[in-house]
Amino acid sequence: MLAMRRMSRKYIVLLAGTPGTGKSSLAPLLAEELGCRAVEEKDIIAGALEEDETGRNSKVIIEGRAYELIRSFASNLDGCAVVSTIHPDLWAGVCSEDIAVVLLLRTDPRVLERRLQERGWARRKVIENVLAEAFNVIAEEVVRAGLNEYTVELDSTSWSSPDLSEVFLKLSLWEVGVRVDWLSVPEILEFTSRLVRELDEDEGGLWA
């Protein structure tokens, strides 16, 4: 039923994607179907997170500590886990041999903007995350981390709730590799350019 890398009894399914793409909704459903645990990355690496000294409302990852915590989690894993992550490179750097598949969730940035606004996030935080999706930040991280050959993309743009049948169909077809490039769509490129200009006008610009 599930086409993945051949693994031992212990394996990890990485659910990667920008916030708002549907990881938290899909993870428990997928975990139940596979007989796995659903785990949030932030709970595993909590001890490696520190306040951003620049005053931004975000956390900074201390990579050395994060690697140790992920290594400990993988070493002590009994069975399988579905792990929701925005940092697939951390996992590839420590336990790539335990990763059965990476499910990379992608959402049209225009739809993602609406989802994140509905969370009540600050405008700047919304824009930064939408731009991360538009610029394929996590997708490119997957490729750089050497995970591309067992990464399956899922377009969650139209999801009101996750469709497991669609997920398992994509897995059975085993069409691996990062394929989505939002900036190749003229309307999304124009939308993204407007967001960049908006951010540039706010508090010193995009990279402030």
Summary of the structure (lengths in Angstrom):
residues: 208
radius of gyration: 17.2
end to end distance: 47.8
largest distance: 52.2
contacts: 624
relative contact order: 0.18
helix: 50%
strand: 17%
